[in-house]
């Protein structure tokens, strides 16, 4: 495999690497609307963020709907980087419209 071929493999989006078929992708890139999303933390991520004193900051991050499953979200506070991974996208539909919910987990695994 040439270096160029390796770069192409590495440059794939998380949805392309997910193992899902194109029509089953958990995070299709063409569905991004740019609208803000609600941030939810897993129990482990919430515990970590609370111990670090960053839970409220993480939950109020202004992440848009262009975030994909597998994306890394890094928060730098007081010179320390805290990495979280987007593990789930969920559209919540209601009478007033729909909102995207992004679930973040910690530690972020590659």
N, C-alpha and C positions, 0 to 999 in steps of 0.2 A: 504494500500500500504506500503510495507516495505521500509526501507531506501535505500536498493540496487535498488529497482524498481524506486524510486524517482530519484536516481542518474542517472539511465539509461535514464529516460525521460529528465532530465536536460542536459545530455551529447549529445543530438541530435544536428546535424549540423543545421545551419540556413535553408538550403534547405529542410531538413526533417521536420522542423517546419513551413514551408511556407504555407502549405495547398494545394500546387500543387501536382498533381499526379507525380510519379517518372519520367515519360517520358516528363513531362511539367515543370520540375524544372527550375527556373530562374537561377540557379547556380549549375549545377551538379559538384560534387567534382571530378569526374573522367575526367573532361575536363581541368583540370589545366595543364598548360604547363611550368610554371615557368618563362615565359617570362615577361618582364616589361609591365606595363599598363600605359595608359594615365589617369591622374586624372582630373575629371571635378567636379566643385562645383555647387550646386544649388544656386539660387539667395540668399536665406537666409544664406546658409553656406558661400558664398562669402562675404556677408555683414559683418557677424560675424568675419570671418578671416581677412578682411581688417581692421576692427575696432581694432582688436588685434595685427595687424602688422605681421600676419603669413600667409597671403594668398599665397605669392610666395613659402614659405617653404612647405605648404600643397600641392600645385599643382605640386611640383617637388618631392614628396615622392616616394621612390623606392618600390612600392607595386607590387607584382607579380600577375599572373593570378590565383593563388590559393586562392585569396580573394573571399569570397562568399557574396551574398546578406545577410544583417543582421549582418555582421562582424562589430566590433567596432574598429575604428582607433583612437588611442590617441597620440597626439603630446604634449610632455612636453617641455616647453620653459620658462626659468626664474622661474622655480619652480611651474609653473601653468600648469595644465593638460587641454587640449582642446580635447574634444571627438567629433568624427564625425562617422556617420554610412554609410556603403556601402548600397545604396538603389537600384542600378541598375548596371548590367553588359551589355555591348553592344560590339559585335565584329564589327569592321569596316573593310570591305574588299575593297581592291584597287588593282591596277595593280602591285604594289610592294609587296603585301602580305596582311596579316591581323593583326590588332592591337586591343587589348582589351581596352575598355574605362570603367573606374569605376567612377560612380557618387557618391559623398559624400554629405551627408546632415548634418545639425546641427539645433537644438540639436539632439544628438543621443538618440533615444527613444527605450526603451526595449520592 
